[in-house]
Amino acid sequence: MIANSIPSTEDMYMDAAVRHLAAARSHLQCAMLRFDDAGYEHDPTARSYSYVAGIVAEFSDRRYRPVPPPQPSHIVRAVKEYRRQARRGY
């Protein structure tokens, strides 16, 4: 009975890795907030936080919600429409 309650070395390594990822998630979130406070948006940090949070969620048996790809902004749509209309006029 006692032997069953002792985790294997592999389980201990996995638990340690998940704890390190959870700490990294917290540090990345803090970095994102500090960038926001400075008025600067750093997309790679936000994406890194999202990926690490997803990994931690999967190991915690929670459903991971992948980040949807960014939708084109209204400026990009306006540029595409302008180019489309300009081609008609040539």
ZALO-25406 format. One line per field, with one value per atom (N, C-alpha, C): x negated, y, z negated; residue in three letters; atom name. Coordinates in steps of 0.05 Angstrom, whole numbers, plus 5000, padded with zeros to 4 digits. Layout:
BEGIN
xx <- (X_...)
yy <- (Y_...)
zz <- (Z_...)
vodren <- (ala_...)
voba <- (CA_...)
END
This chain:
BEGIN
xx <- (4984_5000_4983_4961_4945_4930_4922_4907_4924_4950_4968_4970_4966_4969_4943_4921_4896_4896_4894_4894_4868_4871_4847_4829_4805_4786_4797_4808_4820_4842_4860_4882_4871_4850_4838_4826_4813_4802_4825_4846_4869_4881_4885_4897_4879_4853_4834_4835_4837_4839_4864_4886_4912_4910_4897_4894_4877_4856_4839_4855_4872_4889_4909_4920_4939_4925_4900_4885_4879_4872_4867_4892_4915_4941_4945_4940_4943_4924_4899_4880_4887_4897_4905_4929_4948_4971_4963_4944_4933_4920_4905_4891_4912_4933_4954_4967_4973_4985_4967_4941_4922_4919_4920_4920_4945_4968_4993_4992_4981_4979_4962_4941_4923_4935_4959_4971_4959_4948_4935_4946_4954_4965_4944_4936_4916_4928_4936_4951_4936_4910_4897_4899_4899_4902_4931_4950_4978_4982_4971_4974_4959_4936_4921_4937_4949_4966_4989_5002_5024_5016_4994_4985_4978_4964_4956_4981_5000_5024_5040_5039_5052_5039_5013_4999_5005_5005_5011_5040_5058_5086_5089_5075_5077_5067_5045_5035_5052_5069_5087_5114_5116_5141_5163_5155_5175_5173_5195_5196_5180_5163_5146_5162_5163_5176_5154_5150_5129_5137_5117_5121_5129_5151_5159_5139_5135_5117_5129_5112_5123_5139_5161_5178_5166_5170_5160_5174_5158_5170_5186_5200_5216_5198_5174_5155_5147_5140_5132_5155_5180_5203_5207_5203_5206_5185_5161_5140_5146_5155_5163_5186_5205_5227_5218_5201_5190_5176_5159_5144_5162_5183_5202_5216_5224_5238_5219_5194_5175_5169_5169_5164_5186_5210_5232_5229_5217_5215_5193_5175_5152_5161)
yy <- (4976_5000_5025_5025_5049_5054_5032_5035_5048_5045_5057_5087_5098_5126_5142_5128_5142_5147_5173_5179_5169_5162_5154_5178_5173_5195_5211_5197_5211_5229_5220_5237_5262_5258_5280_5301_5291_5309_5324_5310_5323_5344_5338_5357_5382_5377_5400_5417_5404_5419_5435_5424_5439_5463_5459_5481_5503_5496_5516_5531_5516_5529_5548_5540_5557_5583_5580_5604_5621_5609_5624_5639_5626_5638_5663_5661_5684_5707_5700_5721_5734_5718_5729_5747_5740_5756_5783_5782_5806_5824_5812_5827_5840_5826_5837_5861_5859_5881_5905_5900_5923_5936_5920_5932_5949_5938_5953_5979_5978_6002_6023_6014_6033_6042_6032_6040_6026_6003_5988_5961_5953_5926_5908_5887_5869_5842_5838_5815_5788_5786_5761_5752_5772_5765_5755_5768_5760_5732_5726_5699_5678_5685_5666_5660_5680_5676_5657_5662_5646_5616_5612_5584_5570_5584_5572_5567_5585_5582_5557_5554_5530_5504_5504_5479_5473_5493_5489_5479_5491_5482_5453_5444_5416_5397_5404_5387_5388_5408_5410_5399_5385_5372_5393_5416_5437_5439_5449_5452_5476_5472_5493_5507_5533_5549_5562_5552_5564_5593_5609_5637_5638_5650_5652_5671_5665_5683_5711_5731_5758_5764_5777_5785_5810_5813_5838_5862_5883_5907_5922_5942_5958_5972_5979_5992_5973_5948_5929_5924_5921_5917_5941_5965_5989_5990_5983_5983_5963_5939_5919_5929_5941_5952_5974_5991_6013_6002_5982_5969_5956_5943_5930_5950_5972_5993_6007_6011_6025_6008_5982_5965_5968_5972_5975_6001_6021_6047_6048_6028_6029_6021)
zz <- (5000_5000_5000_4985_4983_5010_5023_5048_5069_5069_5088_5085_5061_5056_5062_5067_5074_5104_5112_5140_5154_5179_5194_5200_5207_5214_5238_5257_5280_5272_5254_5245_5230_5215_5200_5219_5241_5261_5275_5282_5296_5277_5252_5233_5231_5230_5228_5253_5277_5302_5303_5294_5294_5274_5252_5232_5245_5259_5273_5294_5309_5329_5316_5293_5279_5270_5260_5252_5277_5299_5324_5333_5330_5337_5321_5295_5277_5285_5291_5299_5325_5344_5370_5367_5350_5345_5332_5314_5301_5322_5340_5362_5380_5387_5404_5390_5364_5350_5349_5345_5344_5371_5392_5419_5423_5415_5417_5401_5377_5361_5374_5389_5402_5429_5436_5461_5485_5481_5503_5504_5528_5532_5545_5532_5541_5548_5573_5581_5576_5580_5574_5545_5527_5498_5493_5505_5502_5513_5537_5548_5531_5521_5504_5479_5467_5444_5451_5474_5482_5485_5499_5503_5477_5459_5434_5417_5417_5402_5412_5438_5450_5442_5441_5433_5404_5386_5358_5355_5371_5370_5378_5399_5407_5386_5372_5351_5326_5323_5301_5308_5330_5340_5344_5353_5361_5391_5402_5431_5440_5460_5470_5493_5492_5513_5529_5554_5571_5578_5581_5589_5618_5625_5653_5668_5693_5708_5710_5710_5711_5736_5733_5755_5768_5794_5806_5794_5789_5777_5799_5790_5809_5828_5820_5839_5861_5854_5874_5893_5882_5900_5918_5908_5924_5947_5940_5960_5982_5975_5995_6012_6000_6016_6034_6025_6042_6066_6061_6083_6103_6092_6110_6127_6116_6131_6150_6143_6160_6185_6183_6206_6227_6218_6236_6253_6241_6255_6276_6276_6295_6323)
vodren <- (met_met_met_ile_ile_ile_ala_ala_ala_asn_asn_asn_ser_ser_ser_ile_ile_ile_pro_pro_pro_ser_ser_ser_thr_thr_thr_glu_glu_glu_asp_asp_asp_met_met_met_tyr_tyr_tyr_met_met_met_asp_asp_asp_ala_ala_ala_ala_ala_ala_val_val_val_arg_arg_arg_his_his_his_leu_leu_leu_ala_ala_ala_ala_ala_ala_ala_ala_ala_arg_arg_arg_ser_ser_ser_his_his_his_leu_leu_leu_gln_gln_gln_cys_cys_cys_ala_ala_ala_met_met_met_leu_leu_leu_arg_arg_arg_phe_phe_phe_asp_asp_asp_asp_asp_asp_ala_ala_ala_gly_gly_gly_tyr_tyr_tyr_glu_glu_glu_his_his_his_asp_asp_asp_pro_pro_pro_thr_thr_thr_ala_ala_ala_arg_arg_arg_ser_ser_ser_tyr_tyr_tyr_ser_ser_ser_tyr_tyr_tyr_val_val_val_ala_ala_ala_gly_gly_gly_ile_ile_ile_val_val_val_ala_ala_ala_glu_glu_glu_phe_phe_phe_ser_ser_ser_asp_asp_asp_arg_arg_arg_arg_arg_arg_tyr_tyr_tyr_arg_arg_arg_pro_pro_pro_val_val_val_pro_pro_pro_pro_pro_pro_pro_pro_pro_gln_gln_gln_pro_pro_pro_ser_ser_ser_his_his_his_ile_ile_ile_val_val_val_arg_arg_arg_ala_ala_ala_val_val_val_lys_lys_lys_glu_glu_glu_tyr_tyr_tyr_arg_arg_arg_arg_arg_arg_gln_gln_gln_ala_ala_ala_arg_arg_arg_arg_arg_arg_gly_gly_gly_tyr_tyr_tyr)
voba <- (N_CA_C_N_CA_C_N_CA_C_N_CA_C_N_CA_C_N_CA_C_N_CA_C_N_CA_C_N_CA_C_N_CA_C_N_CA_C_N_CA_C_N_CA_C_N_CA_C_N_CA_C_N_CA_C_N_CA_C_N_CA_C_N_CA_C_N_CA_C_N_CA_C_N_CA_C_N_CA_C_N_CA_C_N_CA_C_N_CA_C_N_CA_C_N_CA_C_N_CA_C_N_CA_C_N_CA_C_N_CA_C_N_CA_C_N_CA_C_N_CA_C_N_CA_C_N_CA_C_N_CA_C_N_CA_C_N_CA_C_N_CA_C_N_CA_C_N_CA_C_N_CA_C_N_CA_C_N_CA_C_N_CA_C_N_CA_C_N_CA_C_N_CA_C_N_CA_C_N_CA_C_N_CA_C_N_CA_C_N_CA_C_N_CA_C_N_CA_C_N_CA_C_N_CA_C_N_CA_C_N_CA_C_N_CA_C_N_CA_C_N_CA_C_N_CA_C_N_CA_C_N_CA_C_N_CA_C_N_CA_C_N_CA_C_N_CA_C_N_CA_C_N_CA_C_N_CA_C_N_CA_C_N_CA_C_N_CA_C_N_CA_C_N_CA_C_N_CA_C_N_CA_C_N_CA_C_N_CA_C_N_CA_C_N_CA_C_N_CA_C_N_CA_C_N_CA_C_N_CA_C_N_CA_C)
END
